[in-house]
Amino acid sequence: MNAAMLVLVVLLPILAGVLIPVLPFGSRRQMMVYIEGVVLLDSALTISLLIAQPQDAFELFRFASNLSISFRLDGLGTVFAGIVSVLWPLATLYAFEYMEHEGHEKIFFAFYTVTYGVTLGIALAEDVVTMYCFYELLTLVTLPLILHTLTREAVLASRTYLYYSLGGAAFAFVGMIFILSYGTTSNFVPGGVLDLAKIGDRTNLLLLIYVLCFMGFSVKAAMWPFSGWLPKAGVAPTPVTALLHAVAVVKAGAFTTMRITYYSFGAEFLRGTWAQAVVMIPVIFTIVYGCSRALKETHLKRRLAWSTVSNLSYILFGVVLMSPLGLVGALCHMIFHATMKICSFFCAGAVICKTGREYIHQLDGFGRRMPKVFAAFTVSGLALMGVPGLCGFVSKWNLVKAAVADGSTLAYLGIASLMISALLTAIYMLTISVRAFFPAKGFDDASIADVRDPGWKMLLPLAVFVAAMFLFGLHPEPILVRLQAVAALVG
């Protein structure tokens, strides 16, 4: 397949999204058909790329001898692009019903569609310069989505998101400069690109730069102490928060840490150094910290947001183990968490959209009136806990296996944090389901007479996600074989 397709799948949703506010749609239905058509077409083109696996790169333009905007599809990019291309059409379909009464739909869907192309730009970036440019662009195109409602909370949340993201990008920029200065190429190469002859006696300096770069990119992955922006961003419409928490922004943060660890600095250069310990400690802390905050939270979407904070550090834990097994675990959880968390957020969004209730204490009895939504929510909760037979168990098992193989004290502390997290997850997820299906004695059913399941545009994505959680949990081998092939290249 022609390598020019790489740039097509990135630019198509960007250009199509820019046109949404100016196109003279005759009705809302026409706009929906246009948007879903563009997203489905781009997803089909992306999936065809993933199948064909073109080996050549496509250079869009070049700034200088080693600075360019260019795209290439490698094994790691295949994983992230696959997640995005499969989930985005379902998220868009869900958004049509959710946004029906939210207002300013054209502007919303313009940025929503553009974000699809920008996220694919990160996944398909051939080099650190291209990835950094699209990483920055992702901040700019998602900011209006968080700001969409224009409430005071939305303004404050968008400001916090911008400050955190720009601060993280500044540290990431420093890392990019050092990679360009001490690397043999700006391209991503399995095993890293650092030129040891250039480094000389500056090893500790490069390790410090790696720590700064990792911390910078991990801002979007909401690692402590940079996690505060994510729960605040929950003021955005649920189709936005679902993408922020499950697909685009946070996964871009996790993906970029993989790139710089395994494809720029190199795991062999980093493994066993003080830099590995420095980044592993906050990752392990965040796993427990996020769950603890989720347990205390009474707002439904914010509870799920703190759960995301914890689960993202599962992925980062696999990354900082700096081994092929660790990368397999990280990639596995990146895929499966996207499925589990987008399902739980869409369930929360259905409740908020159809009933206006946002707090957990308001959900008593809802399982009887919204059985389809809360059945899906319960399955996602069980998967997040790591119950065997569901996909969450598979990714956690692979992370624990990688930590045992590592054998270090910090790796075993990481295993302990995963076990604590599983217990806390059971409490903060299942308490919601129990309240919904088994309200307290004397509960008045008439008080929720207006509550009912949403329409098919919301329910169809939930059904797909539930089926995927069971499918991945019972038959993970095809995905694991692919991930092991990707990880085997990084050494």
HUMOLIN-V20778 format. One record per backbone hydrogen bond with DSSP energy under -0.5 kcal/mol. NH is the residue of the N-H (numbers start at 0). CO is the residue of the C=O. Records with the same first field share a line. If there is no record, write none. Layout:
NH = CO ; CO
//
This chain:
4 = 1
5 = 2
6 = 2 ; 3
7 = 3
8 = 4
9 = 5
10 = 6
11 = 7
12 = 8
13 = 9
14 = 10
15 = 11
16 = 12
17 = 13
18 = 14
19 = 15 ; 16
21 = 18
22 = 18
24 = 22
30 = 26
31 = 27
32 = 28
33 = 29
34 = 30
35 = 31
36 = 32
37 = 33
38 = 34
39 = 35
40 = 36
41 = 37
42 = 38
43 = 39
44 = 40
45 = 41
46 = 42
47 = 43
48 = 44
49 = 45
50 = 46
51 = 47
52 = 48
57 = 70
59 = 57 ; 68
60 = 68
62 = 66
63 = 66
66 = 63
68 = 60
69 = 67
70 = 57
71 = 123
73 = 71
77 = 73
78 = 74
79 = 75
80 = 76
81 = 77
82 = 78
83 = 79
84 = 80
85 = 81
86 = 82
87 = 83
88 = 84
89 = 85
90 = 86
91 = 87
92 = 88
93 = 89
94 = 90
95 = 91
96 = 92
97 = 93
98 = 94
99 = 96
100 = 97
101 = 98
102 = 98
107 = 103
108 = 104
109 = 105
110 = 106
111 = 107
112 = 108
113 = 109
114 = 110
115 = 111
116 = 112
117 = 113
118 = 114
119 = 115
120 = 116
121 = 117
122 = 118
123 = 119
124 = 121
125 = 69
126 = 69
127 = 185
130 = 126
131 = 127
132 = 128
133 = 129
134 = 130
135 = 131
136 = 132
137 = 133
138 = 134
139 = 135
140 = 136
141 = 137
142 = 138
143 = 139
145 = 141
146 = 142
147 = 144
149 = 146
154 = 150
155 = 151
156 = 152
157 = 153
158 = 154
159 = 155
160 = 156
161 = 157
162 = 158
163 = 159
164 = 160
165 = 161
166 = 162
167 = 163
168 = 164
169 = 165
170 = 166
171 = 167
172 = 168
173 = 169
174 = 170
175 = 171
176 = 172
177 = 173
178 = 174
179 = 175
180 = 176
181 = 177
182 = 178
183 = 192
187 = 125
188 = 186 ; 262
190 = 261
191 = 188
192 = 263
193 = 263
194 = 181
195 = 193
197 = 194
198 = 194
199 = 195
201 = 198
205 = 201
206 = 202
207 = 203
208 = 204
209 = 205
210 = 206
211 = 207
212 = 208
213 = 209
214 = 210
215 = 211
216 = 212
217 = 213
218 = 214 ; 215
219 = 216
220 = 216
221 = 218
222 = 217
225 = 222
229 = 226
230 = 226
231 = 227
232 = 228
233 = 230
234 = 231
235 = 232
239 = 236
240 = 236
241 = 237
242 = 238
243 = 239
244 = 240
245 = 241
246 = 242
247 = 242
249 = 243
251 = 247
252 = 248
253 = 249
254 = 250
255 = 251
256 = 252
257 = 253
258 = 254
259 = 255
260 = 256
261 = 257
262 = 257 ; 258
263 = 258
264 = 259
265 = 259 ; 260
269 = 265
270 = 266
272 = 269
276 = 272
277 = 273
278 = 274
279 = 275
280 = 276
281 = 277
282 = 278
283 = 279
284 = 280
285 = 281
286 = 282
287 = 283
288 = 284
289 = 285
290 = 286
291 = 287
292 = 288
293 = 289
294 = 290
295 = 291
296 = 292
299 = 357
302 = 298
303 = 299
304 = 300
305 = 301
306 = 302
307 = 303
308 = 304
309 = 305
310 = 306
311 = 307
312 = 308
313 = 309
314 = 310
315 = 311
316 = 312
317 = 313
318 = 314
319 = 315
320 = 316
321 = 318
326 = 322
327 = 323
328 = 324
329 = 325
330 = 326
331 = 327
332 = 328
333 = 329
334 = 330
335 = 331
336 = 332
337 = 333
338 = 334
339 = 335
340 = 336
341 = 337
342 = 338
343 = 339
344 = 340
345 = 341
346 = 342
347 = 343
348 = 344
349 = 345
350 = 346
351 = 347
352 = 348
353 = 349
354 = 350
355 = 350 ; 351
356 = 350
359 = 297
361 = 358
362 = 359
364 = 434
365 = 362
366 = 435
367 = 364 ; 435
368 = 364
369 = 365
373 = 369
374 = 370
375 = 371
376 = 372
377 = 373
378 = 374
379 = 375
380 = 376
381 = 377
382 = 378
383 = 379
384 = 380
385 = 381
386 = 381
389 = 386
390 = 468
392 = 386 ; 389
393 = 389
394 = 390
395 = 391
396 = 392
397 = 393
398 = 394
399 = 395
400 = 396
401 = 397
402 = 398
403 = 399
404 = 400
405 = 401
406 = 402
411 = 407
412 = 408
413 = 409
414 = 410
415 = 411
416 = 412
417 = 413
418 = 414
419 = 415
420 = 416
421 = 417
422 = 418
423 = 419
424 = 420
425 = 421
426 = 422
427 = 423
428 = 424
429 = 425
430 = 426
431 = 428
432 = 428
433 = 429
434 = 430
435 = 431
436 = 432
437 = 433
442 = 439
444 = 442
446 = 443
447 = 444
448 = 445
450 = 447
452 = 368
457 = 454
458 = 454
459 = 455
460 = 456
461 = 457
462 = 458
463 = 459
464 = 460
465 = 461
466 = 462
467 = 463
468 = 464
469 = 465
470 = 466
471 = 467
472 = 468
473 = 469
474 = 470
478 = 475
479 = 475
480 = 476
481 = 477
482 = 478
483 = 479
484 = 480
485 = 481
486 = 482
487 = 483
488 = 484 ; 485
489 = 486
490 = 486
//
